[in-house]
Amino acid sequence: MHSWGIAIDFDPERNRLSWKRPQARLSLDDVIPYWQAWEAEGWLSLGRVRNFDWMHVQAARL
């Protein structure tokens, strides 16, 4: 997904690939508006869908 330009990773230092909720920073409740903004534009969070790779947001559906 990244090589096609349809996925982005944010803050990998605080959101490691294997980290789950609540260890990953982007999994915390105060970040819900951030995810809602992405989702309103049609993007998908693997963290919110599968509880891993919380840094990852993609424009493609699973």
C-alpha positions in Angstrom: 0.0 0.0 0.0 2.8 2.4 0.9 4.6 1.9 -2.4 1.4 2.8 -4.3 1.0 6.0 -2.3 -2.3 4.9 -0.7 -1.0 4.3 2.9 0.8 6.5 5.4 2.4 5.8 8.8 2.3 8.3 11.7 4.6 8.5 14.7 6.2 5.1 14.5 8.2 5.7 17.7 4.9 5.7 19.8 2.9 3.3 17.6 5.0 0.3 16.8 3.7 -2.3 14.3 3.0 -5.0 16.9 1.8 -2.7 19.7 -1.9 -3.0 20.6 -4.3 -0.9 22.6 -3.5 0.8 25.0 0.3 0.7 24.4 0.1 2.5 21.1 -0.4 6.2 21.4 -2.9 6.5 18.5 -5.1 3.9 20.2 -6.1 6.1 23.1 -9.6 7.7 23.4 -8.4 11.3 23.1 -7.3 10.4 19.5 -10.8 9.3 18.3 -11.5 12.7 16.6 -8.3 12.2 14.6 -9.5 8.8 13.3 -13.0 10.1 12.6 -11.6 12.8 10.4 -9.6 10.2 8.4 -12.7 7.9 8.2 -14.9 10.7 7.0 -12.6 10.9 4.0 -12.8 7.2 3.3 -9.5 6.2 4.9 -9.1 3.1 7.1 -7.0 2.5 10.3 -5.6 -1.0 10.8 -5.4 -0.2 14.5 -9.1 0.5 14.7 -10.1 -2.5 12.6 -7.5 -5.1 13.7 -5.9 -3.6 16.9 -2.3 -3.6 15.4 -0.2 -1.2 13.3 -1.9 1.8 14.9 0.5 4.1 13.0 -1.0 3.0 9.6 -3.8 4.6 7.7 -4.8 3.6 4.2 -7.1 4.7 1.4 -7.8 1.1 0.3 -10.3 -1.2 2.0 -9.4 -4.6 3.3 
